[in-house]
């Protein structure tokens, strides 16, 4: 399973760390910070940066650290020679250009870089330059508790970037020991690295509820997610800090074990055995909500309006008396994408009936006769889908938006079932990712999306548009799905 793969990566990191226990503290003044960063990033895959007042060098030395101060160009060159193995610890610590006076600089703010010196080939398949070899949680654990890291850096492709930082702002460099004095510690919510935009849509109302509740209790919320979701949440959520992080399990360990937070919540995505749970239920339970997890009426949070070009086109179609249907037939996962032949046949049937189709996301093949709104950014899709009569698409973001808004939609399933992810594989997970509301699902028993005929999808669409197949706007539960409500199983081609 996916979570098993994650746990194996964590184990590999810990094995690697046990094989490379050399701990080094390099600290410098602000004007040398970037030079030191560049130099260190070439030598180590795991690196913590802390901005603090003059560090207690004896405290770090007692913890087994080699302490390497860098004050000027001579000190930088001495550090370079040390990292190349040309100079010993005693030599660099006695270098006049490399040393600072603790007495003279006790009030100065410096940046300390803390890392484990890697050992090439310490673990099979994990060389010294491998980002996968870094273990940030243990790195934090080695730092004296007086100096909680404000930032962690991951080295990748010769570029160091913060482990997390505030969306749309430069990296914050805080002295955490003084920044939170007298205030309750914030709470962290970590969006699992497996989550996509569709999962983010399901999360929106639950996160809004959680953020509001914590605000009433006087707690700030830090939401940590991979880059595209951090940007997505930043558009729709106010009242919390949103950070983006690299897609690495190391993030989970670092945040969950950090003393910076009062509590850290990791949002789960898989269940290894029955009973089946809906993903909204898993999210709600992790956030501390009692069942059932009440959702708001199908009225969206504020979202950007439809651009003028698409609004005018839609108005023209309405004036002509057309029913307007959105489609999404392709995503990065080929097993969830409807084959071109099926999609083409469906589009032709809709054109023969006089339906207006709007393609909502990029397709690798032409969709003749469809309006192309695929270049709209994700946040604009809420406004687009909210204006449609129906949506037909794969198990992906547009269907989840339709469910969020209460717009009738058909899901064409591939690779997974509504109540079972990755069936017939070792990654089988008993979680329902069915959309929230107003859904009708066509589900191949083979889990092969190519088994869904275009004629069947078209027939169910016309049933919905002509009122023969009404879809309620109440929340779909796992029990509804298991009982077959709104589910049509497809036997084959």
N, C-alpha and C positions, 0 to 999 in steps of 0.2 A: 504494500500500500504506500501511498504518497507519504503518510506520516512516518512509516517505517524507514523510508529513504531518508527523511529528515533526521530521524534519530541516529541512523548510521553515520550521517555526516557529522553530527555532534560527537559521537564516539570517536570518529577519526580525528577530530580536532583535539580531543582530550588525550588520545594516544600520542599525537604529535607533540602536544605541550609537555607531556611527561618526558619526552625524549630531548627537549630543548629548554632547559631551565635557566639559562643565563639571562639575568634581568639587568637592564641598563636604564639609567636616568640621564638624559641630556637636557640641560636647561639653558636658556638664553634670553637676552633682552629682545624687545619687540622688533628692533631694526634688523636683527639677524634671523628672525623667525622663519621667513620663507626660504632662506638659504639652507637652514638646518633641515626644514621639511623636505626639500628636494633631495638633499643628501641622504637622509634617513630612508626616504621612500624607495630608494634604489636598493636598499640593503635588507629590508624587513617587510614581511607581508602583514604584520599586525602592529599597530601603532596607536597609542592613546596620547592625546594632547590635553594638558590642563593649564589654564591660566590662573596663576596664584601669586601671592606675595612670596618673598624669598623663602624657598623651601628649607625645611629642616633636614640638612644633608645627613646628619647623624641618624635620623629616623629612617631614611631610605637605606643608608649603609647597613644599619642593624637588620634591615629586612632582606639583606643579601644583594642589594643593587650595586653595580658599578656606577659611580657618579661622575659624569663628564660635563663640566660647565664650559660654555662657549661664549666668549665676550666680544671677540673681534675676528678679523680675517685670519690671524695666526691661530686662534683657537679653532676656527672652522677647518683650516688645513690640518691641524693636529687631529681633529675628529675624523677627517677623511682617512688619514694614515692609520688611525686606530681601527677603523672599520675594515680597512684592507689588511689588517693583521700585521702592520709594520711597526706598531708601537705597543708597548704594554700599558697596563692600567696605571702603574706607579709613575711612569714617564709622563703620561698626559695630565695626571692630577698635579704634577709638579711644574708643568709648563706655565710660565708667567703670563703668557698671552691667553691661556685657556681658562684661567681661574678668576673668580669674582670673590670679593670680600664679603662674607656674611654680615659682618658688623657694619660695613659702609653701605651696603645695599639692602638692609633688612626691610625697608619700607617700599622697595621697588617692586613693580609688577613684572613678573617674568613668565615665560611660557616653558613648561616642562614637557618633554617628550619621553614617554615610557614605553619600552618594548621588550620583547623576548628575542634574543639573538637566535635566529634559526640555524639548524644544522642540516645541511643538504643530505637528502636521502634518509632522514631519520625514520620515516614511515614509508612503506612501500607505496609508490605512486604519488607521493606528495613531496615535491622538492621545496627548496628554501624559498623560491619566489612564488609559491602557490598561495593564492588568496584563501583557498579552501583549508590551508593549514593554520589559519589564525584562530585563536580562541580568546575572544574579547572578555568573556566573563571571568576566566581565570586571570587574565591580565589585570582586570579591575581588582580582583581579589588580592593580588600581590601589592597593590598600592596602599600605603598607610591610610587608614580610614579618615584621617584629617583632610585628605586631598581626594575628594570624590571627583571623578572626571566630568567635565562639562561637555566634552566632545570626544568622539572616537573617530579615527580616520581609517578608511579602507583603501589600500593601494591597489589600483587596477589600471592596466594600460598606461602606465607611467603617469598616472594622475591621482593625486590624493584628494578625496572629498570627504566632508563630514559624515559621520555615521548617521546623524540626524540633524536637521536644522529647519528653522521655521520657513514654511512655504512663502515664496515671493520675497524673501528677505535674505540678506547675506548671513553667513554663519555667525551665530551668537557666541561670544567668548566670555563666559561668565565665571566669576569667582563664586561657585555654588555655595560655599560656606557662608557668604554674606548675603547672597541674592535672595535667599528664602528665609532669612532670619525673621522670626516673629509671624510668619505666615504658615498656614497648613501646607504640607507637602502636596504637590499635585498628584493626580491619578493618571495613569497611562493606559491607553487602549491600543493594542497592536493588531492591525489588520493582517491576517495571514498572507504570506507571499503568494499563495495559490489563488487568491481572490481576484476576480475580474470586475469589469464595469457592472455586469448584471448582479453580482453579489453586492456590489456597492449600492445599487439601487434598493435592494432588499434591506440593506443596513441603514439607509438614510433615516427612516422614521424612528428606528430603535436608537440610533446615535443621538438624534435630536432629543428624544425623551431622556436619555442618560445624561446628556450635557446639561439640560435644564434642571434635572434632579440634583446633580452635583453642584450646580450654581447656587441652588437654594441652601445647600449644606455648607457653602463657602469653599468648595474645592474647585480648583482649576483642573481642566482636562487637557491632556496632551494626546492627540491622535497621531499615531505613527504608521505610515503606510508606504508602499513602494511608490515611485514617482508619479505614475499616471493616476493612481487612486488618490494620492495626496492632493494633486491638482484638482481632481474631480470633487472631493469632499470640501476643498477650500472654496469652491463655487457656491455650495449649498448650505454649509454649516457655519454658523457664527457662535461666538461664545467659548471657543476652545482654540488652543494652539494646534496647528496641523504641521507635522514634520514629514519630510520624505526621507526614505532610507534606502540603502542598497538592498537588492533581493538576496539576502543571505540569512541562513538560520542563526548566524552569530549575533544578529540583531536581537533575536528573541532572548538569548541567554544574557546578553549585556543589559537589556532593559529589565527583564524579570528579576535579575539579581542585584540591580542597582539600588543603593540607598537613597537615590534622588527622589523616588516616588513612594507615596504612602501605600499605593496598591497598583499593580500592573495586571491588565486583563489581556490574555491572548485569545482572539476569536477563533474558535475551532471550525474545521470544514469537513471532518470525516468521522464516521462511526463504524467500528470494525464488525459489529454484530447487531442483530435486532434487539429491541424494537427500532423501527425506522423513525427518524426524526426529521422534521422540516428544518431547513437551514435557518429560517427566521427564529425557530424555537431554540436552536443551539446558540445563536447569537444572543437571544434574549436571556437565556439562562446564564450565559457567561457574564452578561452585564448586570445580573442580579434581579431580573424581573420575574415575578411569579406568573405561572401559567393561568389562563391563556394570555398570550402576548398581544394585547389590544393594539390595533393599528388605527391611524386616523382615517377619516373619511377620504375617499379618493380625490382629494384636492391637493395638488402638489405644493411643496415649498416653493418659494420664489425661484423662478428660473428665467433666464434670458428669453426675450420674445423671438418669434420667428423673424428672420431677416426680411426686409421689404421685398426682395425679389421672389422669395418663396411665398410670402403672404399674398402678393399680387397674382401669382400663378394659381394658388389655391382658390382665391376669390373667383378667378375666371372659370375654373372647373366647377365650382359651386353654381355659378351663374348659368352654366350650360346644363345643369341638372345631373352632374355625374356623381356617383359614389366614388370615394377616394380611399384607396387601400395602400398601406405601406408594406414593403417587402424587405426581408433580410434573409438571403440564402447562402451567405458565405462568411467564414471567419478564418482565423489562422489554423483551426483544427480541421483537417480534411474529413475526418470521420463524422463531424457534426455538420458539414456543408452539403447542401443538396446538389447533385450532379447537374451539369449544364443542360443536358438533354431534358431532365425533369423540369428544371426551372424554365427553360425555353418554351416547353409545351404548356406549362401553367400560364405563362405570360400571354401566349397566343390565345388561350381559352378566354382569358379576361378581356383581351382586346376585342374578341368576337362578340362578347356580351356587352361591350361598351363601358367597362369599368376602367377608371383611371388609376394607374399604378404609379407609386412613388418609391423609387429605390433609395433606401435609407443609409446603406453602408457600401463600401467599395466592392465591386465584383471583378473577377479576373476575366470575364467574358462580357460581350455587349448585351445590354438589356433593351433591345429595340422596342420603341413605343412607350417606354417608362420615363417619367420625369426623374431626373437625377439630382437627388439631394444628398448624395453620399459624401460630399465635401463639408457638410455641416459639422462643426465640432460637437462633441458628445453632449455638452450642456444645452445645446440648441435643439437636440432631438426631443427633449421633453415637450417643448412648444410645438414641434412638428407633429409628434405622435398624438398629442392631445387634440389636434384638429381633425384626425382621420376617422373614417367610419369603421375601419378594422385594420388589423395587422396580421400578416402571414409570414412566418419566419422560423428559423432554427432556434435551438436552445441557446440564446445569446441575449445581448443587452436590450435590443429593441422590444423583444417580448416581455422582458422584465419591466421596462418602462411602461408598456401598455398595461401590464398588471398593476403597477403602482398607480396609474392614472384611472384604472377602471375601464379602459378601452378594450372592446372585444378582440380577441386574437387567437390564432391557431398556432400551436407549436409543432414543428416537424422534428421528431426526436431521432438522434443518431448517436451511437456509441454508448449512451446511457438510457435508462428508463426514468420516468418521472419520480419513482420512489427508490431507485437503485442506481448508483453511479458505477460505471465500469463493470457491468455484469460479465460473467464468464471469464474474468481475469483475476489475478492475484491481488489487484487493487480494489476489488469490490468494496463499496462503501454504502452503508444503509442510511443515506441522507437524501431527502427529497429537495431538489432544486426547482420544483415547479414554481411558476410565477404566482404572484400573490392573489390575483383576482381574475375574473372574466376570461378564463382560459379553456380552450378545447384542445386536447392533445392527440395527435396521430402517432402511434408508437409501434414500430416494427418489432415483432417477436424476436427477430434475428439481431436486433440492435444495429442493423444496416440501414441507414437513411435512404439508400437507393431503392429500398423495397417500398417506399411510399409513392404511389402513382400520382402524377399531376392531376388526373381526372378526379381522384378522391379528394385531394386538397381543394380543388376548385368547387366540387359539389358541396363540401362542408362550408366553404366561404359563402356561396350563394344561399345556403340554408340560414346562415347567420344574418346576412344582409336583408333577407326577405322575411325574417322573423320566425322561421320554423325551428331555429335552434337558439333559444334565448340563453344568454350567459349571465349569471348573477354576479353582483359586485361584492359578495361576501368573501371573506378570507378562505382560500383553499387550505384545508388541513390535510395532514398525512392520512387521516382516516378516510377523508373524502377520496383521496387518490387510490388508496388500497381497496376501497369499495367500488372503484371504477367510475366515479362521477366525473363526467367530462373527459373520459379516456376511451379511445377507440383503438383496439389492437389490430395491427395489420399483419396478415399471415405471410405474404410474400408477393413476388412480382407476377 
